[in-house]
Amino acid sequence: MPQKESDSRDTLSESALEKELVLAVKKAHGLILKLNPLWYIGIPDRLILLPKAKIFFVELKRYGEKPRRNQVRWLTLLQRLGFPALTVAGKVELKTFIREHINGFEDLP
């Protein structure tokens, strides 16, 4: 199957996506915590805490990858509890997430 134009640009590894997310959260004066999957198998990779009490649980994936069944269960449970919990797959989705949810806090004292 031929790749779409955006597919060829979206080849960052999960660790590269994670580094980009960490930098964006720190720039926004937030905290980003790596959650320990040994305690709770399938829990999202990161807990993001931003100014003004904004919180996100984020499962990072490479472009085209899908969360495993136990990860979907965790995301669903957290959403039922009222928390924003989502999968961010690839550079394009990461840029969108940063633009829509993280940018705008940089100018806070």
C-alpha positions as CSV (number, residue, x, y, z in Angstrom):
1,M,0.0,0.0,0.0
2,P,1.5,3.4,-1.0
3,Q,2.1,5.8,1.8
4,K,0.2,9.1,2.0
5,E,2.3,12.2,1.9
6,S,1.8,12.9,5.6
7,D,2.7,9.2,6.5
8,S,6.3,9.6,5.2
9,R,6.8,12.6,7.5
10,D,5.4,10.9,10.6
11,T,8.1,8.4,11.4
12,L,9.3,9.5,14.8
13,S,10.0,6.8,17.4
14,E,7.9,6.7,20.5
15,S,10.9,8.0,22.5
16,A,11.3,11.0,20.1
17,L,7.6,11.8,20.5
18,E,8.0,11.6,24.2
19,K,10.9,14.1,24.2
20,E,9.0,16.5,22.1
21,L,6.0,16.3,24.5
22,V,8.2,16.7,27.6
23,L,9.7,19.9,26.1
24,A,6.3,21.4,25.3
25,V,4.9,20.7,28.8
26,K,7.9,22.1,30.5
27,K,7.8,25.2,28.3
28,A,4.1,25.6,29.4
29,H,5.2,25.6,33.1
30,G,3.6,22.2,33.6
31,L,4.7,18.8,35.0
32,I,4.8,15.6,33.0
33,L,5.1,12.4,35.0
34,K,6.0,9.0,33.5
35,L,3.7,6.4,35.0
36,N,5.0,3.0,36.1
37,P,3.4,0.3,34.0
38,L,4.8,-2.4,36.4
39,W,2.3,-1.4,39.0
40,Y,-0.6,-1.0,36.7
41,I,-0.2,-2.8,33.4
42,G,-1.6,-0.8,30.5
43,I,-1.8,2.5,32.3
44,P,-1.1,5.5,30.0
45,D,2.5,6.5,29.5
46,R,2.3,10.0,30.8
47,L,0.3,12.1,33.3
48,I,0.4,15.8,32.3
49,L,-0.4,18.5,34.8
50,L,-0.8,22.0,33.5
51,P,-1.5,25.4,35.1
52,K,-5.2,26.2,35.9
53,A,-5.7,22.5,37.0
54,K,-5.6,21.0,33.5
55,I,-4.8,17.3,33.5
56,F,-4.3,14.7,30.8
57,F,-3.5,11.0,30.7
58,V,-1.6,10.3,27.4
59,E,-0.7,7.1,25.7
60,L,2.0,7.7,23.1
61,K,2.3,5.6,20.0
62,R,4.2,5.7,16.8
63,Y,2.2,6.6,13.7
64,G,-0.1,3.8,12.7
65,E,0.2,1.9,16.0
66,K,-2.9,1.2,18.1
67,P,-3.2,0.8,21.9
68,R,-3.3,-2.7,23.2
69,R,-6.5,-4.1,24.8
70,N,-5.3,-3.4,28.4
71,Q,-4.4,0.1,27.4
72,V,-7.8,0.7,25.9
73,R,-9.4,-0.6,29.2
74,W,-7.3,2.0,31.2
75,L,-8.2,4.8,28.8
76,T,-11.9,3.9,29.0
77,L,-11.8,3.7,32.8
78,L,-10.1,7.1,33.2
79,Q,-12.6,8.7,30.7
80,R,-15.5,7.2,32.7
81,L,-14.0,8.8,35.8
82,G,-14.1,12.2,34.0
83,F,-10.4,12.5,33.1
84,P,-9.1,13.4,29.7
85,A,-7.4,10.2,28.6
86,L,-6.3,9.8,25.0
87,T,-3.9,8.1,22.6
88,V,-1.5,10.4,20.6
89,A,-0.1,8.5,17.6
90,G,2.6,10.1,15.6
91,K,4.1,13.5,15.0
92,V,1.0,15.0,13.4
93,E,-1.3,14.0,16.3
94,L,1.3,15.2,18.8
95,K,1.6,18.6,17.2
96,T,-2.2,18.9,17.2
97,F,-2.4,17.9,20.9
98,I,0.3,20.4,21.8
99,R,-1.4,23.2,19.8
100,E,-4.9,22.5,21.2
101,H,-4.1,21.7,24.8
102,I,-0.6,22.8,25.9
103,N,0.2,26.0,24.0
104,G,-1.0,29.2,25.7
105,F,0.5,28.6,29.1
106,E,4.0,29.8,28.2
107,D,3.3,33.4,29.2
108,L,2.0,32.6,32.7
109,P,4.2,33.8,35.6
